[in-house]
Amino acid sequence: MADTAEDYSYDYEYLFKIVLIGDSSVGKTNLLSRFTRDEFNPDSRATIGVEFATRTVEIDGKRVKAQIWDTAGQERYRAITAAYYRGAVGALVVYDISSSNSYESVSRWLREMKEHADANIVIALVGNKSDLDHLRAVPTEEAKDFAAENNLLFTEASALNAENVELTFHQLIKNIYEMVSKRKFDMDGMDSSANKNLGGQTITLTPAPKDQKISKNSGCC
């Protein structure tokens, strides 16, 4: 007998796991806190290991819960964070528009993702710290062209003044939703028990602990 919606108490219809990746200090944690809590901490420290936060948004009349994982950018934590690519349906690759080094690292992060993430993952390239335009080291058109060549969504945003933060996350979530709606996502590497069918509506769930931070340390900018 098929499960029905009344069998579960979820307040969302889809749950998408999204990972934030990029070099340390590009502002991944403050992008996350700006989107999920509308907060910015100028004194935040580098993320240790992995932590996550959630926010539920409405896409085409459906409640979608985004579970966004903030991974440490430092090399010594890469072995820890690699496992967190599993089950991710979306990713934000973040660089700092005032740091050419962080932009040059994008290709490496993309290569790493291809090794660990599902082939169907939806990826967005985000140039953070657009408020530092007077210190810009990465031309917008160059990054936009790179994104187009690599089939990536693209935005520039500022966690400091909230510019384009909503747009960045909503654009990614909407694209994931459209991909999942049109075809069944390849669930290899995900717990089959995490997929529930509620009244014919498939809910994409990722295996995850309860909604609490893995690390108590605050993250970087």
FIMARVO-731929 format. One record per residue (C-alpha): x, y negated, z; residue in three letters. Coordinates in steps of 0.2 Angstrom, whole numbers, plus 5000, padded with zeros to 4 digits. Example, Ala and Ser with C-alpha at 12.3 -4.5 7.8 and 13.67 -1.06 7.14 Angstrom:
SITE     X     Y     Z   aa
SITE  5062  5022  5039  ALA
SITE  5068  5005  5036  SER
END
This chain:
SITE     X     Y     Z   aa
SITE  5000  5000  5000  MET
SITE  5007  4983  4995  ALA
SITE  5012  4970  5008  ASP
SITE  5001  4955  5009  THR
SITE  5004  4937  5014  ALA
SITE  4995  4940  5031  GLU
SITE  5009  4953  5036  ASP
SITE  5022  4939  5037  TYR
SITE  5023  4922  5046  SER
SITE  5036  4914  5034  TYR
SITE  5032  4895  5031  ASP
SITE  5040  4896  5014  TYR
SITE  5038  4906  4998  GLU
SITE  5056  4906  4993  TYR
SITE  5073  4906  5002  LEU
SITE  5088  4902  4992  PHE
SITE  5106  4903  4999  LYS
SITE  5117  4889  4992  ILE
SITE  5136  4887  4996  VAL
SITE  5146  4871  4997  LEU
SITE  5163  4872  4990  ILE
SITE  5178  4861  4987  GLY
SITE  5194  4855  4995  ASP
SITE  5195  4849  5013  SER
SITE  5190  4831  5016  SER
SITE  5179  4829  5000  VAL
SITE  5164  4826  5011  GLY
SITE  5155  4843  5010  LYS
SITE  5149  4843  5028  THR
SITE  5142  4825  5027  ASN
SITE  5133  4829  5011  LEU
SITE  5125  4843  5020  LEU
SITE  5120  4833  5036  SER
SITE  5114  4819  5025  ARG
SITE  5102  4831  5015  PHE
SITE  5096  4841  5030  THR
SITE  5096  4828  5044  ARG
SITE  5098  4812  5036  ASP
SITE  5114  4809  5046  GLU
SITE  5132  4804  5042  PHE
SITE  5146  4806  5054  ASN
SITE  5162  4795  5050  PRO
SITE  5172  4804  5063  ASP
SITE  5168  4822  5058  SER
SITE  5182  4834  5059  ARG
SITE  5187  4848  5046  ALA
SITE  5175  4863  5046  THR
SITE  5182  4878  5054  ILE
SITE  5176  4894  5046  GLY
SITE  5158  4893  5040  VAL
SITE  5142  4885  5046  GLU
SITE  5125  4881  5038  PHE
SITE  5109  4871  5039  ALA
SITE  5092  4872  5031  THR
SITE  5079  4861  5024  ARG
SITE  5062  4866  5016  THR
SITE  5057  4856  5000  VAL
SITE  5042  4858  4988  GLU
SITE  5045  4863  4970  ILE
SITE  5031  4864  4958  ASP
SITE  5019  4867  4973  GLY
SITE  5029  4880  4981  LYS
SITE  5038  4879  4998  ARG
SITE  5057  4882  4995  VAL
SITE  5068  4884  5010  LYS
SITE  5087  4880  5005  ALA
SITE  5099  4888  5017  GLN
SITE  5115  4879  5013  ILE
SITE  5132  4885  5019  TRP
SITE  5146  4874  5022  ASP
SITE  5163  4883  5019  THR
SITE  5180  4877  5025  ALA
SITE  5191  4869  5011  GLY
SITE  5207  4874  5019  GLN
SITE  5217  4888  5011  GLU
SITE  5219  4898  5027  ARG
SITE  5200  4900  5028  TYR
SITE  5198  4907  5010  ARG
SITE  5198  4925  5016  ALA
SITE  5184  4921  5028  ILE
SITE  5173  4911  5016  THR
SITE  5174  4923  5002  ALA
SITE  5161  4935  5009  ALA
SITE  5149  4920  5010  TYR
SITE  5148  4919  4991  TYR
SITE  5138  4936  4991  ARG
SITE  5119  4933  4990  GLY
SITE  5121  4915  4985  ALA
SITE  5110  4909  4971  VAL
SITE  5117  4891  4970  GLY
SITE  5133  4882  4973  ALA
SITE  5138  4864  4974  LEU
SITE  5156  4861  4969  VAL
SITE  5162  4845  4977  VAL
SITE  5176  4833  4973  TYR
SITE  5180  4816  4979  ASP
SITE  5179  4803  4965  ILE
SITE  5194  4793  4973  SER
SITE  5205  4809  4974  SER
SITE  5212  4816  4957  SER
SITE  5219  4831  4967  ASN
SITE  5202  4836  4973  SER
SITE  5195  4835  4955  TYR
SITE  5209  4845  4948  GLU
SITE  5205  4859  4961  SER
SITE  5188  4861  4954  VAL
SITE  5194  4873  4941  SER
SITE  5202  4884  4954  ARG
SITE  5186  4884  4964  TRP
SITE  5176  4889  4949  LEU
SITE  5188  4904  4946  ARG
SITE  5186  4909  4964  GLU
SITE  5167  4909  4962  MET
SITE  5167  4919  4947  LYS
SITE  5177  4932  4956  GLU
SITE  5165  4933  4971  HIS
SITE  5148  4926  4966  ALA
SITE  5134  4933  4956  ASP
SITE  5135  4929  4937  ALA
SITE  5118  4921  4937  ASN
SITE  5122  4908  4951  ILE
SITE  5117  4890  4947  VAL
SITE  5132  4878  4949  ILE
SITE  5132  4859  4951  ALA
SITE  5147  4848  4950  LEU
SITE  5146  4834  4963  VAL
SITE  5158  4818  4963  GLY
SITE  5156  4813  4981  ASN
SITE  5160  4796  4989  LYS
SITE  5153  4785  4974  SER
SITE  5153  4771  4987  ASP
SITE  5172  4771  4984  LEU
SITE  5170  4766  4966  ASP
SITE  5184  4752  4968  HIS
SITE  5196  4766  4972  LEU
SITE  5190  4778  4958  ARG
SITE  5203  4790  4952  ALA
SITE  5191  4802  4942  VAL
SITE  5182  4794  4927  PRO
SITE  5163  4798  4927  THR
SITE  5163  4802  4909  GLU
SITE  5178  4814  4911  GLU
SITE  5169  4824  4925  ALA
SITE  5152  4823  4915  LYS
SITE  5161  4831  4900  ASP
SITE  5169  4844  4910  PHE
SITE  5152  4849  4918  ALA
SITE  5144  4850  4901  ALA
SITE  5158  4861  4894  GLU
SITE  5156  4873  4909  ASN
SITE  5137  4873  4910  ASN
SITE  5136  4864  4926  LEU
SITE  5124  4852  4933  LEU
SITE  5132  4835  4937  PHE
SITE  5129  4820  4948  THR
SITE  5139  4807  4958  GLU
SITE  5133  4804  4975  ALA
SITE  5138  4796  4992  SER
SITE  5135  4804  5008  ALA
SITE  5139  4788  5017  LEU
SITE  5125  4777  5009  ASN
SITE  5114  4792  5004  ALA
SITE  5115  4788  4985  GLU
SITE  5109  4802  4974  ASN
SITE  5110  4815  4989  VAL
SITE  5092  4820  4987  GLU
SITE  5094  4820  4968  LEU
SITE  5109  4832  4969  THR
SITE  5101  4845  4980  PHE
SITE  5084  4844  4972  HIS
SITE  5091  4846  4955  GLN
SITE  5100  4861  4960  LEU
SITE  5086  4869  4970  ILE
SITE  5074  4866  4955  LYS
SITE  5085  4874  4943  ASN
SITE  5087  4889  4954  ILE
SITE  5068  4890  4956  TYR
SITE  5066  4889  4937  GLU
SITE  5079  4903  4935  MET
SITE  5071  4914  4948  VAL
SITE  5053  4911  4941  SER
SITE  5058  4915  4923  LYS
SITE  5067  4932  4927  ARG
SITE  5071  4942  4942  LYS
SITE  5087  4937  4949  PHE
SITE  5101  4951  4949  ASP
SITE  5100  4956  4967  MET
SITE  5117  4966  4967  ASP
SITE  5126  4964  4984  GLY
SITE  5110  4958  4993  MET
SITE  5100  4968  5005  ASP
SITE  5085  4976  4996  SER
SITE  5075  4975  5012  SER
SITE  5077  4956  5011  ALA
SITE  5065  4955  4996  ASN
SITE  5047  4955  5001  LYS
SITE  5032  4954  4989  ASN
SITE  5018  4944  4996  LEU
SITE  5002  4945  4986  GLY
SITE  5012  4948  4970  GLY
SITE  5023  4933  4973  GLN
SITE  5041  4938  4975  THR
SITE  5051  4929  4989  ILE
SITE  5070  4929  4986  THR
SITE  5078  4931  5003  LEU
SITE  5096  4931  5008  THR
SITE  5103  4942  5022  PRO
SITE  5107  4929  5035  ALA
SITE  5107  4927  5054  PRO
SITE  5094  4916  5063  LYS
SITE  5095  4897  5059  ASP
SITE  5109  4892  5070  GLN
SITE  5127  4886  5066  LYS
SITE  5140  4899  5065  ILE
SITE  5153  4886  5071  SER
SITE  5151  4873  5084  LYS
SITE  5164  4862  5077  ASN
SITE  5158  4847  5066  SER
SITE  5163  4847  5048  GLY
SITE  5173  4835  5038  CYS
SITE  5166  4819  5031  CYS
END
